[in-house]
Amino acid sequence: MFDNFTDYGIEISKIDIKKCIKYVSIAWNNVTGTTIANCWKKADILPQYEDEIDEQDRENRDIQLELERLKEIEEVQVLIDKLVFENPFTAEEFVQFDKSETTGEMISDEEILKAVLPNEQEQEKEREEDSLPVISHNEAIESYDKVILYLEQREDVFNVNKEELKFIKKLKKEALKQQFFSARQTNLDNFINIQ
């Protein structure tokens, strides 16, 4: 995504904490144990006897870790059983819950852009919805004439005072002025930049 921003100027989409955690989780799951061991060796922080551990010791350590994990799951299951739920999670489901939510595949930049950026049809539809119909000066002046006539004929129903009617007539006068200015003949020089 950053590459698209630097190469094409496409804005980087916002990433919330949850997405960030998922990305880190996916990246961390792709790191092999060998890579981690090599990093520790390269940093020279492993004890010297680590190289001397044989295969049997490694298997014993793996078995010990699995036993500890099972013991912890058992403790969690005891706590879950104390809760009064109709359909409670099992401890294993509880521990593995986040793995079901994260996906192993990251979507491509093109798929992200397709989901985020509106397509041409949506943009055209928005433009059509946003644009107001163009009303000519003549249509506006005719409408003002009709409104003024209507209000004068129904003066007793609407109780329009003279100030309000004066304001509508002022708006009509402004529309007439705009019509006059738009109808003025312009010189060809107005369209050419002569310096």
C-alpha positions in Angstrom: 0.0 0.0 0.0 2.8 2.4 0.8 4.4 1.5 -2.6 1.2 2.6 -4.4 1.3 5.9 -2.5 4.9 6.6 -3.4 4.6 5.4 -7.0 1.1 6.5 -8.0 0.0 9.0 -5.3 -2.9 6.7 -4.2 -3.8 7.6 -0.6 -3.1 5.0 2.0 -6.2 3.7 3.7 -6.6 4.1 7.4 -5.7 1.0 9.5 -7.3 0.6 12.9 -5.8 -1.3 15.8 -7.7 -4.5 15.1 -6.4 -4.7 11.5 -2.9 -3.9 12.7 -3.0 -6.7 15.2 -4.2 -9.1 12.6 -1.4 -8.1 10.2 1.2 -8.5 12.9 -0.3 -11.9 13.9 -0.2 -13.1 10.3 3.3 -11.9 9.8 4.4 -13.5 13.1 2.8 -16.8 12.1 4.9 -16.8 8.9 8.2 -16.5 10.9 9.8 -19.9 11.3 11.4 -21.3 14.4 14.7 -21.5 12.4 14.5 -17.8 11.6 14.0 -16.9 15.3 16.9 -19.2 16.4 19.2 -17.7 13.7 18.3 -14.2 14.9 19.2 -15.2 18.5 22.4 -16.7 17.4 23.3 -13.7 15.2 22.6 -11.4 18.2 25.0 -13.7 20.2 22.6 -13.8 23.2 22.0 -17.6 23.4 23.8 -19.6 26.1 26.9 -21.5 24.7 25.5 -24.9 25.6 22.4 -24.4 23.3 24.4 -25.8 20.4 25.1 -29.0 22.4 21.5 -29.9 23.1 20.7 -33.1 21.3 17.5 -34.2 19.6 16.3 -36.1 22.7 16.4 -33.0 24.9 14.5 -31.0 22.3 11.8 -33.6 22.2 11.6 -33.7 26.0 11.3 -29.9 26.0 8.5 -30.0 23.4 6.6 -32.6 25.5 7.1 -30.5 28.6 5.7 -27.5 26.8 2.7 -29.4 25.5 2.0 -30.7 29.0 2.0 -27.2 30.4 -0.3 -26.0 27.7 -2.8 -28.9 28.5 -2.6 -28.0 32.2 -3.4 -24.3 31.4 -6.3 -25.3 29.2 -7.6 -27.6 32.0 -7.5 -24.6 34.4 -9.4 -22.4 31.9 -12.0 -25.1 31.4 -12.6 -25.3 35.2 -13.2 -21.5 35.2 -15.5 -21.7 32.3 -17.5 -24.5 33.9 -18.1 -22.2 36.9 -20.0 -19.8 34.7 -23.6 -20.4 34.1 -24.1 -20.3 30.3 -26.4 -22.3 28.2 -23.8 -23.0 25.4 -20.4 -22.2 26.9 -17.2 -22.3 24.9 -14.8 -25.1 25.6 -11.4 -24.0 26.8 -9.8 -25.1 23.5 -12.4 -23.1 21.5 -11.7 -20.1 23.8 -8.0 -20.3 23.3 -8.2 -20.8 19.5 -11.0 -18.2 19.0 -8.7 -15.6 17.4 -7.2 -18.0 14.9 -10.6 -18.5 13.4 -11.0 -14.8 12.8 -7.6 -14.1 11.2 -7.2 -15.2 7.6 -4.0 -16.6 6.3 -4.2 -14.7 3.1 -3.8 -11.0 2.7 -5.8 -9.4 -0.1 -3.9 -7.7 -2.8 -3.5 -3.9 -3.2 -5.8 -4.0 -6.3 -8.6 -5.7 -4.3 -8.2 -3.1 -1.6 -8.4 -0.3 -4.1 -11.4 -1.8 -5.8 -13.2 -2.1 -2.5 -12.3 1.4 -1.3 -12.4 3.6 -4.5 -15.8 4.1 -6.0 -16.2 2.9 -9.6 -17.1 5.1 -12.6 -20.8 4.2 -12.5 -21.1 5.1 -8.8 -19.3 8.4 -9.4 -21.6 9.3 -12.4 -24.7 8.4 -10.4 -23.5 10.7 -7.5 -22.9 13.5 -10.0 -26.4 13.2 -11.4 -27.9 13.2 -7.9 -25.8 16.1 -6.7 -26.5 18.4 -9.7 -29.5 20.6 -9.6 -31.5 21.3 -12.8 -30.4 24.6 -14.5 -33.2 27.2 -14.5 -32.9 30.0 -17.0 -33.4 33.7 -16.1 -36.6 33.8 -18.1 -38.0 30.8 -16.1 -37.1 32.4 -12.8 -38.6 35.8 -13.8 -41.9 34.1 -14.9 -42.0 32.2 -11.6 -41.5 35.4 -9.6 -44.3 37.0 -11.7 -46.6 34.0 -10.9 -45.8 34.1 -7.2 -46.4 37.8 -6.9 -49.7 37.6 -8.8 -50.8 34.6 -6.6 -50.0 36.4 -3.4 -51.7 39.6 -4.5 -54.9 37.6 -5.5 -55.0 35.8 -2.1 -53.9 38.7 0.1 -56.6 38.0 2.6 -55.6 34.3 3.0 -51.9 34.6 3.3 -51.7 37.9 5.2 -48.6 38.9 3.3 -47.4 42.3 4.4 -46.0 44.9 2.0 -42.4 44.3 3.1 -42.6 40.6 2.3 -44.0 41.3 -1.2 -41.4 44.0 -1.7 -38.7 41.4 -1.0 -40.0 39.0 -3.6 -40.2 41.9 -6.1 -36.6 42.8 -5.2 -35.6 39.2 -6.0 -37.4 39.4 -9.4 -35.6 42.7 -10.1 -32.2 40.9 -9.3 -33.1 38.1 -11.7 -33.9 40.7 -14.4 -30.6 42.4 -13.8 -28.8 39.1 -14.1 -30.7 38.4 -17.4 -29.6 41.8 -18.7 -25.9 41.2 -17.9 -25.9 37.7 -19.4 -27.4 39.0 -22.6 -24.8 41.8 -23.1 -22.6 41.4 -26.2 -19.0 40.6 -25.4 -15.9 41.4 -27.3 -13.8 38.7 -28.7 -10.9 40.2 -26.6 -12.6 38.9 -23.5 -11.9 35.3 -24.6 -8.3 35.9 -25.5 -5.5 36.6 -23.0 -3.7 39.5 -24.6 -0.8 40.9 -22.4 
